[in-house]
């Protein structure tokens, strides 16, 4: 009897914020593909757009006044699931691929994914603290990682893999720390859009010159 009262799962896919979330997931899948193939500039472009879609799904959701409570709850759960893939699995695969799938990079990949799972589970329970995050938000990892990859060509592969490994472990520690970090919202979305467009252009130029 209860099943008849429950909406079908695909009915939530028509919800505009969830469509935006799924576009972010598509960007992530593209990023994973290119990371596995060793095309790191293309992977970075994809993950940057995943962050942008992740920001916009919340903006769209807050502006829609006719969303049901069920849509809001479902959207929050969907967003959290996608965040694990976008900001946990993809960076872990990026690290493994850049390290030529050396066995010593497996612990780092595990730490990244475990950190994202722990952090998102904690956030789903406790949420914000005085409009601030406890620890560094996962999407900030990606924004920092993208900036760092701008300097990748100045290092040998072995050297940069160690730099990448170290920075990702530091970021994971900050993700689980108790320090309060600001929640960027409002006009910060314009900063993010400019950041994504500029870095997309830079990494696109790098890709073009590799052809």
Buried (B, 14 or more C-beta within 10 A) or exposed (E): EEEEEEEEEEEBEEBBBBBBBBBBBBBBBBBBBBBBEEBBBBBBBBBBBBBBBBBBBBBBBEEBEEBEEEBBEBBBEBBBEBBBBBBBBBBBBBBBBBBEEEEEBBEBBEBBBBBBBBBBEBBEEEEEEEEEBBBBBBBBBBBBBBEBBBEBEEEEEEEBBEEBBEBBBEBBEBBBEEEBBEBBEEEEBEEBEEBBEEBBEBBEEBBEEEE
